[in-house]
Amino acid sequence: RLARKAPELVSAPIELPHGLIIDSAIPSAEVAQATFSFEVTTRGRVREINEISSTNGARDAKRIKKGLRELRFRPALDNSGERVKAKITKTYQETRSP
């Protein structure tokens, strides 16, 4: 029913558990950042990950990509409430401990 009443709330996948992935105020020198394009399947799994850009070289992007592969999503839903695949482009950060 939510898909019919407010499709904007369910039309895009959301990382699970929602709310634990947040932006932080850590200096950029301590943060690895990379932008990826990927597909979220109807089961909430990440597939077809393509790196678009990264800050500090390929090693950082590989670590973030590994974490992205393990991340699960609440799948996108169409207007009838059925799960659908979705293509996402998003930037992720990896925070390094001192």
N, C-alpha and C positions, 0 to 999 in steps of 0.2 A: 504493500500500500504506500509506503514511503516513496518508492520509485515513481508512483503516479502523482502524489501530492507535491513532492519537492525533489524533482529529478536532479537538480544541481547539487544536492547533498550526497548523492550516490553515483553520479556519472563518472567520477574519477576514483582510481584506487587510492587507498590511504595506508601508510606504513602501520604495521602492528608491532607492539602495542602502541596505539595512537597517543601522542602527547609526550613520549619519552625522547623523541628526536627533536631537539630544539636548537636554535641559534644561540651561540654563547659569545661573551665579550672577551675572548682570548686574543691577545695580540697576533696579528697575521704571521709573524715570524715563527710562531709555534704551531701553526695550523696547516695541515696538508689539505688541499681542496681540489676536487675534480668534478667535472660535469660529464654526465653520462646520458645516453639515450638508450632506452630498453623497453621491453614489452612485459607487461604483467599479465599472466595467464588467467584463465577463469578459476583456477585453484589458488591464485594469489602468489604464485612463484615468479621470480624474475628470470627472464630469458632474453637472448639476443642483446647482450650488453655491448655497447659501443662507446668508447671514450671520445668525448668531444674536445675537452681541454683539461689541463691540470696545472697546478702551480709549481711544484718542486720536482718535476721529473717523473719518469715512468715508474720508479719504485713506489712512490706515494700512491699513484693511480692504481697500481696493482693491489696494494693493501686495501684501498677503499673499495675496489671492484670485488675483492674477495668477500668483504663484509656485505656488500650489496647483494651478492649471490645468495647469502644466507638470510637476508631480510625477507620477511613475509608481508604481504599486503592483504587488505580487505579488497576483493576484486571490485571492479566497476560493475554497475548494474544498468541495464537499459530501462526504457520506460515501462516495460512489462514486468520488471523485477528479475529478469534473467541475467546471470553473470556473463560478461563479455570481456574479450581481450582488450587491452588498452596500451597505447604507445605513450611513454613518458620521457621527458627530458628534464633532468633535475641536477642541481649541484649539491654534493655532499662534502662534509668536512670530517677529517680525522684529527682529534685533539691528541697532542703528544704530552705525556707527563714529563715534568722536569727531572 
